[in-house]
Amino acid sequence: MVLPIVAIIGRPNVGKSALVNRIAGGRQSIVFDQPGVTRDRTYQPAFWQDREFLVVDTGGLVFDDDTEFLPFIREQAMAALVEAAAAIFVVDGQFGPTEADQEIASWLRTQGVPVLLAVNKCESPDEGIIQAAQFWELGLGEPYAVSAIHGSGSGELLDALVAHLPPADELEVHEEYRVAIVGRPNVGKSSLLNAFVGEKRSIVSPISGTTRDAIDMVVVRGEGDDQRRYRLIDTAGIRKKKNVNFGPEFFGINRAFKAIKRADVVLLVIDALDGVTEQDQKLAGRIEEEGRACVIVVNKWDAVDKDAYTIYDFDQTIEAKLHFLGWAKRLYVSALSGKRLPNI
């Protein structure tokens, strides 16, 4: 079923991910008291009244800072808005309107997408009315006082939202194949996803740990009766447990394990330059334990010295170290150049 998309927009640390989890009725988006935790855009199914939709969490928008991941976060938020049927602009009721809120509001008014204004962190109903009233000055219509933590006010917000969403009987129905992309940090998982999709769906960076959530994206291949829909799930890179601190990375790894569990097929991505590591073996073991179909994708094959190391040599390594996945198809690819990616 092709569901309408609702984009959650706002500056950092106003509670966007908490509101996404409240609307979706789960804890899929990573919530942590630190700005910049959400970087990519992540999708969750939601339901209200008789309407189904996808709610997409985005990174905190900052327009006047180009350091670290902020330009990429802006790019992801803008991409989410392009495909959205409606947007929810989240602000902090305890902090009041800020210059950054004004900038985002001005930008949203130029986008041609219906916008609902959610004033979050209004924990007291009486004070919430006063807190929300401050945000009339943004010029985006009625501010809805909500508490993502307690759930108060979210019903009124969603009642207003459904007016912008199509009824369920107008939605197209399609079968999907769920494909999880897993591997250690920096092996090229997000680059593979972007190559499949043909857009910058995930933030690609040489810094380990760029992807923190499990990120869904639907890709359609073929036409007519041969058409197939694939739900691709990019996941956080999985490191050894002793190297993982409690926080965003810890939650991201848990999301990756859940992605393996809900996938029909898992792409195990291995770095051709590093070979098969102990962590690759543990990931392969998790895939086997969950009983999932698997394709072993050896990425960065374009960077390997073919005179010194051949596909036959790497096959021997895989057979020795991943013998319990001996049935899995192996592909040697380059996400950077696109070589052999269609074979996946």
C-alpha positions in Angstrom: 0.0 0.0 0.0 1.5 3.4 -1.0 0.9 5.5 2.1 0.9 9.3 2.3 3.9 10.8 4.1 3.8 13.3 7.0 7.2 15.0 7.6 8.2 16.1 11.1 10.3 19.3 10.9 11.9 21.5 13.5 15.2 22.8 15.0 17.4 20.5 17.1 16.2 19.1 20.4 12.6 20.2 20.4 11.3 16.6 20.7 10.7 15.6 17.1 11.7 12.0 17.5 9.6 11.7 20.7 6.6 13.1 18.9 7.2 10.6 16.0 7.2 7.7 18.5 4.0 9.0 20.1 2.2 9.3 16.7 3.5 5.9 15.5 2.8 4.2 18.8 6.3 2.8 19.2 9.9 3.6 20.0 11.6 3.3 16.6 13.2 6.7 16.3 16.1 7.2 18.6 15.3 9.6 21.5 18.3 11.0 23.4 18.9 14.3 25.1 21.5 15.5 22.7 21.1 17.7 19.6 21.8 16.1 16.2 21.0 12.5 17.2 18.6 12.1 14.2 20.6 12.7 11.0 18.8 10.8 8.2 15.1 10.7 7.5 13.4 7.6 9.0 9.9 6.3 8.2 7.4 4.7 10.5 3.8 3.6 9.8 1.0 5.3 11.8 -2.8 5.2 12.0 -5.4 7.7 13.1 -9.2 7.4 12.7 -9.5 5.7 9.3 -6.3 7.0 7.8 -3.0 5.2 7.4 0.2 7.1 6.7 4.0 7.2 7.2 5.5 9.6 9.6 9.0 10.6 8.7 11.5 11.8 11.4 14.1 14.3 10.2 17.3 15.9 11.7 17.2 19.2 13.4 17.2 22.1 10.9 19.9 24.8 11.3 20.2 27.2 8.4 23.2 29.3 9.4 25.7 26.6 10.2 27.6 24.4 7.7 29.7 22.5 10.2 29.8 18.7 10.5 26.5 17.0 9.3 24.2 20.1 9.3 24.2 20.7 5.5 23.4 17.0 5.0 20.6 17.1 7.6 19.1 20.1 5.8 19.2 18.2 2.5 17.4 15.2 4.1 14.7 17.4 5.7 14.1 19.2 2.4 13.8 15.8 0.6 11.3 14.6 3.2 9.2 17.7 2.6 9.2 17.3 -1.2 7.4 13.9 -0.9 5.1 14.8 2.0 1.4 15.2 1.9 1.6 17.4 5.0 4.2 18.6 7.6 4.2 19.0 11.3 6.5 21.8 12.5 7.6 21.0 16.1 8.6 23.9 18.4 9.6 24.0 22.1 6.8 25.4 24.3 9.1 25.8 27.3 11.6 27.7 25.4 9.3 30.0 23.4 9.7 31.2 19.8 13.3 31.5 18.7 15.0 33.1 15.7 15.6 29.6 14.3 11.9 28.9 14.6 11.1 32.1 12.6 13.6 31.1 9.9 12.1 27.6 9.5 8.5 29.0 9.5 9.4 31.5 6.8 10.9 28.6 4.7 7.9 26.4 5.3 5.6 29.1 4.0 7.3 28.9 0.6 7.1 25.1 0.2 3.4 24.7 -0.7 2.8 21.8 1.8 0.1 22.0 4.5 1.8 22.7 7.8 0.5 22.0 11.3 2.3 23.7 14.3 2.9 21.4 17.3 4.1 23.2 20.4 5.8 20.4 22.3 6.8 20.1 26.0 3.5 21.5 27.1 3.3 19.2 30.1 0.6 21.1 32.0 -2.7 21.6 30.2 -3.3 25.0 31.7 0.2 26.4 31.1 0.2 24.7 27.7 -2.5 27.1 26.4 -0.3 30.1 27.4 2.8 28.5 26.0 1.2 27.6 22.7 -0.3 31.1 22.3 3.2 32.6 21.9 3.6 30.8 18.6 0.8 32.5 16.7 3.5 35.0 15.7 5.0 32.4 13.4 2.1 32.9 11.0 1.4 29.2 10.5 -2.1 29.1 11.9 -3.3 27.5 15.2 -0.6 26.3 17.5 -1.4 22.9 19.0 -0.2 22.4 22.6 1.1 18.8 22.9 3.3 16.7 25.2 5.1 14.0 23.2 6.1 12.4 26.5 2.6 12.2 28.1 0.6 12.2 24.9 -1.7 15.1 25.8 -2.9 17.2 22.9 -1.7 14.7 20.3 -5.3 13.6 19.5 -6.3 17.2 18.5 -3.2 17.5 16.4 -3.9 14.3 14.5 -7.6 15.2 14.1 -6.4 18.2 12.2 -3.8 16.2 10.3 -6.2 13.7 8.8 -8.0 16.4 6.8 -4.9 16.6 4.6 -4.6 12.8 4.0 -6.4 10.7 1.4 -8.9 8.0 2.6 -7.7 4.4 2.8 -9.8 3.3 -0.2 -7.9 5.6 -2.4 -4.5 4.1 -1.7 -2.8 1.7 -4.0 -1.9 -1.8 -2.7 1.5 -3.5 -3.5 3.4 -6.4 -2.1 6.9 -5.5 -0.8 10.1 -7.5 -0.2 12.0 -6.3 2.9 15.7 -6.1 2.4 18.0 -5.1 5.4 21.5 -3.8 4.6 23.8 -4.6 7.5 27.5 -4.5 8.2 30.3 -2.9 10.2 30.7 0.9 10.3 31.9 2.5 7.1 31.7 -0.5 4.8 29.5 1.4 2.4 25.9 0.5 3.4 24.5 4.0 2.9 26.4 4.4 -0.4 24.7 1.1 -1.6 21.3 2.4 -0.6 21.8 5.7 -2.3 23.0 3.9 -5.5 19.8 1.7 -5.5 17.5 4.7 -4.9 19.3 7.2 -7.2 19.2 9.9 -4.6 21.0 10.9 -1.4 18.6 8.9 0.8 21.2 8.3 3.6 24.0 10.6 4.7 27.3 9.3 3.4 30.4 10.3 5.3 33.8 8.8 6.0 33.1 9.3 9.7 32.1 6.0 11.4 28.6 6.1 12.9 27.0 8.5 10.5 23.8 6.4 10.2 22.2 5.9 13.6 18.6 4.8 12.9 17.3 2.0 10.7 16.2 3.9 7.6 13.5 2.6 5.3 13.1 3.4 1.6 11.0 1.8 -1.1 12.4 1.1 -4.5 10.4 -0.1 -7.5 12.0 -2.2 -10.2 10.4 -3.5 -13.4 7.1 -2.8 -15.1 3.7 -4.3 -15.4 3.4 -7.9 -14.1 7.2 -8.0 -13.5 7.2 -4.9 -11.2 8.5 -5.5 -7.7 8.7 -3.2 -4.7 11.7 -3.5 -2.3 11.7 -1.9 1.1 15.4 -1.3 1.7 16.5 -0.8 5.3 19.8 0.9 5.9 21.1 0.2 9.4 23.7 1.6 11.8 27.2 0.0 11.5 27.6 -2.7 14.2 30.8 -2.6 16.2 32.0 -4.9 19.0 29.9 -4.6 22.1 32.9 -3.4 24.2 33.4 -0.5 21.8 29.8 0.7 22.1 28.8 3.3 24.7 25.2 3.6 26.0 23.6 6.3 23.9 22.6 6.9 20.3 24.9 4.2 18.9 23.6 1.6 21.4 20.0 2.2 20.3 21.0 2.3 16.7 22.6 -1.2 16.9 19.4 -2.6 18.5 17.5 -1.1 15.6 19.8 -3.0 13.2 19.2 -6.3 14.9 15.5 -5.7 14.7 15.9 -4.8 11.0 17.5 -8.3 10.4 14.5 -9.9 12.2 11.9 -8.1 10.1 13.7 -8.6 6.8 12.9 -11.2 4.1 16.5 -10.9 2.8 19.7 -9.5 4.4 22.5 -7.9 2.5 25.7 -8.5 4.5 28.1 -5.9 3.4 31.8 -6.6 3.8 34.7 -4.3 3.1 37.0 -5.8 0.5 40.0 -4.0 1.8 39.5 -5.2 5.4 38.5 -8.8 4.5 36.2 -10.9 6.7 36.6 -9.7 10.3 35.4 -11.2 13.6 32.6 -8.8 13.6 31.5 -9.8 10.1 31.4 -13.4 11.4 29.1 -12.4 14.4 26.8 -10.5 12.1 26.6 -13.5 9.8 25.8 -15.7 12.8 22.9 -13.4 13.8 21.5 -13.6 10.2 21.7 -17.4 10.3 20.1 -17.6 13.8 17.2 -15.5 12.6 16.7 -17.8 9.6 16.9 -15.0 7.0 17.9 -15.3 3.4 21.2 -13.6 2.8 23.4 -12.2 0.0 27.0 -11.5 0.9 28.0 -8.2 -0.8 31.8 -7.5 -0.9 32.0 -3.7 -1.5 34.9 -1.5 -2.6 36.1 -4.3 -4.9 37.3 -1.5 -7.3 40.0 -0.6 -4.8 41.5 -4.0 -4.5 44.8 -4.9 -6.3 43.5 -7.6 -8.6 47.1 -8.8 -9.3 47.6 -9.6 -5.7 44.1 -10.7 -4.6 41.5 -12.3 -6.8 37.8 -13.1 -6.4 38.9 -16.7 -6.0 41.1 -15.8 -3.1 38.3 -13.9 -1.4 35.9 -16.7 -2.0 38.3 -19.0 -0.2 38.4 -16.6 2.8 34.6 -16.5 2.9 34.3 -20.3 2.8 36.8 -20.6 5.7 35.3 -17.9 7.9 31.6 -17.8 7.0 31.2 -21.5 6.2 27.8 -21.5 8.0 26.6 -19.1 5.2 28.1 -21.3 2.5 24.7 -21.3 0.7 24.6 -17.5 0.4 25.2 -15.9 -3.0 28.4 -13.7 -3.1 28.7 -10.5 -5.2 31.8 -8.3 -5.6 30.7 -4.7 -6.3 31.6 -1.1 -6.1 29.0 1.3 -4.6 31.2 4.2 -5.7 31.4 3.3 -9.4 28.1 1.3 -9.6 29.9 -1.8 -10.9 27.7 -5.0 -10.6 25.1 -3.2 -8.4 22.2 -4.3 -10.6 23.2 -7.9 -9.9 22.2 -7.4 -6.2 
